[in-house]
């Protein structure tokens, strides 16, 4: 049985909320089709990265999701530094 981590299942709504914030902030609006295309691309890239990580390390999708999240945090800290 395949269990998709809840953070991936819930990420679509959070991502669309971010799109709404960007649109409001920039006074630039996308139609529903454009939002769906952007959302699909982001979600598929995220799931593929998690799937590949799980396959590479022979771990569950849940553990792979956590590993990818930690990896992204460490990368951001290296690139941006630690904010006070």
MODELLER restraints for C-alpha pairs under 7 A, 6 or more apart:
rsr = mdl.restraints
at = mdl.atoms
rsr.add(forms.Gaussian(group=physical.xy_distance, feature=features.Distance(at['CA:4:A'], at['CA:61:A']), mean=6.71, stdev=0.5))
rsr.add(forms.Gaussian(group=physical.xy_distance, feature=features.Distance(at['CA:5:A'], at['CA:61:A']), mean=6.57, stdev=0.5))
rsr.add(forms.Gaussian(group=physical.xy_distance, feature=features.Distance(at['CA:5:A'], at['CA:62:A']), mean=5.24, stdev=0.5))
rsr.add(forms.Gaussian(group=physical.xy_distance, feature=features.Distance(at['CA:12:A'], at['CA:39:A']), mean=6.97, stdev=0.5))
rsr.add(forms.Gaussian(group=physical.xy_distance, feature=features.Distance(at['CA:23:A'], at['CA:29:A']), mean=5.28, stdev=0.5))
rsr.add(forms.Gaussian(group=physical.xy_distance, feature=features.Distance(at['CA:50:A'], at['CA:61:A']), mean=6.60, stdev=0.5))
rsr.add(forms.Gaussian(group=physical.xy_distance, feature=features.Distance(at['CA:50:A'], at['CA:64:A']), mean=5.61, stdev=0.5))
rsr.add(forms.Gaussian(group=physical.xy_distance, feature=features.Distance(at['CA:50:A'], at['CA:65:A']), mean=5.64, stdev=0.5))
rsr.add(forms.Gaussian(group=physical.xy_distance, feature=features.Distance(at['CA:50:A'], at['CA:68:A']), mean=6.68, stdev=0.5))
rsr.add(forms.Gaussian(group=physical.xy_distance, feature=features.Distance(at['CA:51:A'], at['CA:61:A']), mean=6.56, stdev=0.5))
rsr.add(forms.Gaussian(group=physical.xy_distance, feature=features.Distance(at['CA:53:A'], at['CA:64:A']), mean=5.73, stdev=0.5))
rsr.add(forms.Gaussian(group=physical.xy_distance, feature=features.Distance(at['CA:54:A'], at['CA:60:A']), mean=5.78, stdev=0.5))
rsr.add(forms.Gaussian(group=physical.xy_distance, feature=features.Distance(at['CA:54:A'], at['CA:61:A']), mean=5.65, stdev=0.5))
rsr.add(forms.Gaussian(group=physical.xy_distance, feature=features.Distance(at['CA:54:A'], at['CA:64:A']), mean=5.03, stdev=0.5))
